[in-house]
Amino acid sequence: MLSSYLTMAAILFCIGLYGALSKRNAVIVLMSVELMLNAVNLNLVAFSKYGVVPSLTGQIFSLFTISVAAAEVAVGVAILIALFRARGVVNVDEFNEMRR
């Protein structure tokens, strides 16, 4: 049972890693990072339930990770909106300079 959770988390993490490394749109990159964080959360909950000593520790860490991810998304989207207003693009290739 644990192996199916770990396989699913590995697949989700690989999809997120592919999206973060290959896509040019900053919104897609942020979504890919969230997908990788969700894969980590799945691992935490699976090990919490099926570990040697089942406890709520993994689920508590998962809630902490979810709250950090929500804060990261709020800051990331605010930065993207500011960059879009300043430059008119959201491609990560265009963000190599601080000022133009």
Rosetta constraint file for C-alpha pairs under 8 A:
AtomPair CA 1 CA 5 HARMONIC 6.95 0.50
AtomPair CA 2 CA 6 HARMONIC 6.29 0.50
AtomPair CA 2 CA 46 HARMONIC 6.56 0.50
AtomPair CA 2 CA 47 HARMONIC 7.67 0.50
AtomPair CA 2 CA 50 HARMONIC 6.38 0.50
AtomPair CA 3 CA 7 HARMONIC 5.97 0.50
AtomPair CA 4 CA 8 HARMONIC 6.15 0.50
AtomPair CA 5 CA 9 HARMONIC 6.13 0.50
AtomPair CA 5 CA 42 HARMONIC 7.20 0.50
AtomPair CA 5 CA 43 HARMONIC 7.12 0.50
AtomPair CA 5 CA 46 HARMONIC 6.44 0.50
AtomPair CA 6 CA 10 HARMONIC 6.06 0.50
AtomPair CA 6 CA 42 HARMONIC 7.91 0.50
AtomPair CA 6 CA 43 HARMONIC 6.30 0.50
AtomPair CA 6 CA 46 HARMONIC 7.64 0.50
AtomPair CA 7 CA 11 HARMONIC 6.21 0.50
AtomPair CA 8 CA 12 HARMONIC 6.20 0.50
AtomPair CA 8 CA 39 HARMONIC 7.92 0.50
AtomPair CA 9 CA 13 HARMONIC 6.02 0.50
AtomPair CA 9 CA 39 HARMONIC 4.57 0.50
AtomPair CA 9 CA 40 HARMONIC 6.99 0.50
AtomPair CA 9 CA 42 HARMONIC 6.12 0.50
AtomPair CA 9 CA 43 HARMONIC 6.38 0.50
AtomPair CA 10 CA 14 HARMONIC 6.08 0.50
AtomPair CA 10 CA 39 HARMONIC 6.98 0.50
AtomPair CA 11 CA 15 HARMONIC 6.21 0.50
AtomPair CA 12 CA 16 HARMONIC 6.16 0.50
AtomPair CA 12 CA 35 HARMONIC 6.53 0.50
AtomPair CA 12 CA 36 HARMONIC 6.57 0.50
AtomPair CA 12 CA 38 HARMONIC 7.93 0.50
AtomPair CA 12 CA 39 HARMONIC 5.66 0.50
AtomPair CA 13 CA 17 HARMONIC 6.02 0.50
AtomPair CA 13 CA 35 HARMONIC 6.68 0.50
AtomPair CA 13 CA 36 HARMONIC 4.64 0.50
AtomPair CA 13 CA 37 HARMONIC 7.89 0.50
AtomPair CA 13 CA 39 HARMONIC 5.48 0.50
AtomPair CA 13 CA 40 HARMONIC 7.76 0.50
AtomPair CA 14 CA 18 HARMONIC 6.06 0.50
AtomPair CA 14 CA 36 HARMONIC 7.77 0.50
AtomPair CA 15 CA 19 HARMONIC 6.23 0.50
AtomPair CA 15 CA 32 HARMONIC 7.56 0.50
AtomPair CA 15 CA 35 HARMONIC 7.83 0.50
AtomPair CA 15 CA 36 HARMONIC 7.99 0.50
AtomPair CA 16 CA 20 HARMONIC 6.08 0.50
AtomPair CA 16 CA 31 HARMONIC 7.86 0.50
AtomPair CA 16 CA 32 HARMONIC 4.27 0.50
AtomPair CA 16 CA 33 HARMONIC 6.14 0.50
AtomPair CA 16 CA 34 HARMONIC 7.68 0.50
AtomPair CA 16 CA 35 HARMONIC 5.27 0.50
AtomPair CA 16 CA 36 HARMONIC 5.16 0.50
AtomPair CA 17 CA 21 HARMONIC 6.11 0.50
AtomPair CA 17 CA 32 HARMONIC 6.69 0.50
AtomPair CA 17 CA 33 HARMONIC 7.44 0.50
AtomPair CA 17 CA 36 HARMONIC 6.89 0.50
AtomPair CA 18 CA 22 HARMONIC 5.87 0.50
AtomPair CA 18 CA 23 HARMONIC 7.99 0.50
AtomPair CA 18 CA 32 HARMONIC 7.95 0.50
AtomPair CA 19 CA 23 HARMONIC 5.52 0.50
AtomPair CA 19 CA 28 HARMONIC 7.01 0.50
AtomPair CA 19 CA 29 HARMONIC 6.21 0.50
AtomPair CA 19 CA 32 HARMONIC 5.39 0.50
AtomPair CA 20 CA 28 HARMONIC 7.39 0.50
AtomPair CA 20 CA 29 HARMONIC 4.60 0.50
AtomPair CA 20 CA 30 HARMONIC 7.48 0.50
AtomPair CA 20 CA 32 HARMONIC 5.33 0.50
AtomPair CA 20 CA 33 HARMONIC 6.49 0.50
AtomPair CA 21 CA 29 HARMONIC 7.75 0.50
AtomPair CA 23 CA 28 HARMONIC 6.78 0.50
AtomPair CA 23 CA 29 HARMONIC 6.54 0.50
AtomPair CA 24 CA 28 HARMONIC 7.70 0.50
AtomPair CA 24 CA 29 HARMONIC 7.47 0.50
AtomPair CA 24 CA 91 HARMONIC 5.20 0.50
AtomPair CA 24 CA 92 HARMONIC 5.46 0.50
AtomPair CA 24 CA 93 HARMONIC 6.68 0.50
AtomPair CA 25 CA 29 HARMONIC 6.43 0.50
AtomPair CA 25 CA 90 HARMONIC 5.85 0.50
AtomPair CA 25 CA 91 HARMONIC 4.63 0.50
AtomPair CA 25 CA 92 HARMONIC 6.15 0.50
AtomPair CA 26 CA 30 HARMONIC 6.26 0.50
AtomPair CA 26 CA 80 HARMONIC 7.52 0.50
AtomPair CA 26 CA 90 HARMONIC 5.65 0.50
AtomPair CA 26 CA 91 HARMONIC 5.77 0.50
AtomPair CA 26 CA 92 HARMONIC 5.65 0.50
AtomPair CA 27 CA 31 HARMONIC 6.26 0.50
AtomPair CA 27 CA 77 HARMONIC 7.91 0.50
AtomPair CA 27 CA 90 HARMONIC 7.56 0.50
AtomPair CA 28 CA 32 HARMONIC 6.10 0.50
AtomPair CA 29 CA 33 HARMONIC 6.29 0.50
AtomPair CA 30 CA 34 HARMONIC 6.32 0.50
AtomPair CA 30 CA 73 HARMONIC 7.36 0.50
AtomPair CA 30 CA 76 HARMONIC 7.57 0.50
AtomPair CA 31 CA 35 HARMONIC 6.25 0.50
AtomPair CA 32 CA 36 HARMONIC 6.34 0.50
AtomPair CA 33 CA 37 HARMONIC 6.29 0.50
AtomPair CA 34 CA 38 HARMONIC 6.17 0.50
AtomPair CA 34 CA 69 HARMONIC 7.00 0.50
AtomPair CA 35 CA 39 HARMONIC 6.31 0.50
AtomPair CA 36 CA 40 HARMONIC 6.45 0.50
AtomPair CA 37 CA 41 HARMONIC 6.26 0.50
AtomPair CA 37 CA 65 HARMONIC 7.56 0.50
AtomPair CA 37 CA 69 HARMONIC 7.49 0.50
AtomPair CA 38 CA 42 HARMONIC 6.17 0.50
AtomPair CA 39 CA 43 HARMONIC 6.38 0.50
AtomPair CA 40 CA 44 HARMONIC 6.23 0.50
AtomPair CA 41 CA 45 HARMONIC 6.22 0.50
AtomPair CA 41 CA 62 HARMONIC 5.12 0.50
AtomPair CA 41 CA 65 HARMONIC 7.26 0.50
AtomPair CA 41 CA 66 HARMONIC 7.96 0.50
AtomPair CA 42 CA 46 HARMONIC 6.04 0.50
AtomPair CA 43 CA 47 HARMONIC 6.03 0.50
AtomPair CA 44 CA 48 HARMONIC 6.00 0.50
AtomPair CA 44 CA 58 HARMONIC 4.78 0.50
AtomPair CA 44 CA 59 HARMONIC 6.63 0.50
AtomPair CA 44 CA 61 HARMONIC 7.30 0.50
AtomPair CA 44 CA 62 HARMONIC 6.32 0.50
AtomPair CA 45 CA 49 HARMONIC 6.18 0.50
AtomPair CA 45 CA 58 HARMONIC 5.26 0.50
AtomPair CA 45 CA 59 HARMONIC 5.29 0.50
AtomPair CA 45 CA 62 HARMONIC 6.95 0.50
AtomPair CA 46 CA 50 HARMONIC 5.91 0.50
AtomPair CA 46 CA 51 HARMONIC 7.62 0.50
AtomPair CA 46 CA 58 HARMONIC 7.99 0.50
AtomPair CA 47 CA 51 HARMONIC 4.76 0.50
AtomPair CA 47 CA 54 HARMONIC 7.85 0.50
AtomPair CA 47 CA 58 HARMONIC 6.90 0.50
AtomPair CA 48 CA 53 HARMONIC 7.93 0.50
AtomPair CA 48 CA 54 HARMONIC 5.48 0.50
AtomPair CA 48 CA 55 HARMONIC 5.67 0.50
AtomPair CA 48 CA 56 HARMONIC 6.24 0.50
AtomPair CA 48 CA 57 HARMONIC 6.46 0.50
AtomPair CA 48 CA 58 HARMONIC 4.72 0.50
AtomPair CA 48 CA 59 HARMONIC 6.65 0.50
AtomPair CA 49 CA 54 HARMONIC 5.16 0.50
AtomPair CA 49 CA 55 HARMONIC 6.74 0.50
AtomPair CA 49 CA 56 HARMONIC 7.86 0.50
AtomPair CA 50 CA 54 HARMONIC 6.17 0.50
AtomPair CA 56 CA 60 HARMONIC 6.22 0.50
AtomPair CA 57 CA 61 HARMONIC 6.25 0.50
AtomPair CA 58 CA 62 HARMONIC 6.03 0.50
AtomPair CA 59 CA 63 HARMONIC 6.28 0.50
AtomPair CA 60 CA 64 HARMONIC 6.34 0.50
AtomPair CA 61 CA 65 HARMONIC 6.15 0.50
AtomPair CA 62 CA 66 HARMONIC 6.18 0.50
AtomPair CA 63 CA 67 HARMONIC 6.30 0.50
AtomPair CA 64 CA 68 HARMONIC 6.28 0.50
AtomPair CA 65 CA 69 HARMONIC 6.04 0.50
AtomPair CA 66 CA 70 HARMONIC 6.19 0.50
AtomPair CA 67 CA 71 HARMONIC 6.39 0.50
AtomPair CA 68 CA 72 HARMONIC 6.13 0.50
AtomPair CA 69 CA 73 HARMONIC 6.13 0.50
AtomPair CA 70 CA 74 HARMONIC 6.28 0.50
AtomPair CA 71 CA 75 HARMONIC 6.30 0.50
AtomPair CA 72 CA 76 HARMONIC 5.91 0.50
AtomPair CA 73 CA 77 HARMONIC 5.89 0.50
AtomPair CA 74 CA 78 HARMONIC 6.20 0.50
AtomPair CA 75 CA 79 HARMONIC 6.22 0.50
AtomPair CA 76 CA 80 HARMONIC 6.16 0.50
AtomPair CA 77 CA 81 HARMONIC 6.09 0.50
AtomPair CA 78 CA 82 HARMONIC 6.26 0.50
AtomPair CA 79 CA 83 HARMONIC 6.14 0.50
AtomPair CA 80 CA 84 HARMONIC 5.96 0.50
AtomPair CA 80 CA 90 HARMONIC 6.91 0.50
AtomPair CA 81 CA 85 HARMONIC 6.14 0.50
AtomPair CA 82 CA 86 HARMONIC 6.24 0.50
AtomPair CA 83 CA 87 HARMONIC 5.91 0.50
AtomPair CA 83 CA 88 HARMONIC 7.29 0.50
AtomPair CA 83 CA 89 HARMONIC 7.50 0.50
AtomPair CA 83 CA 90 HARMONIC 7.33 0.50
AtomPair CA 84 CA 88 HARMONIC 4.50 0.50
AtomPair CA 84 CA 89 HARMONIC 5.31 0.50
AtomPair CA 84 CA 90 HARMONIC 5.98 0.50
AtomPair CA 89 CA 94 HARMONIC 7.50 0.50
AtomPair CA 90 CA 94 HARMONIC 7.66 0.50
AtomPair CA 91 CA 95 HARMONIC 7.29 0.50
AtomPair CA 92 CA 96 HARMONIC 7.78 0.50
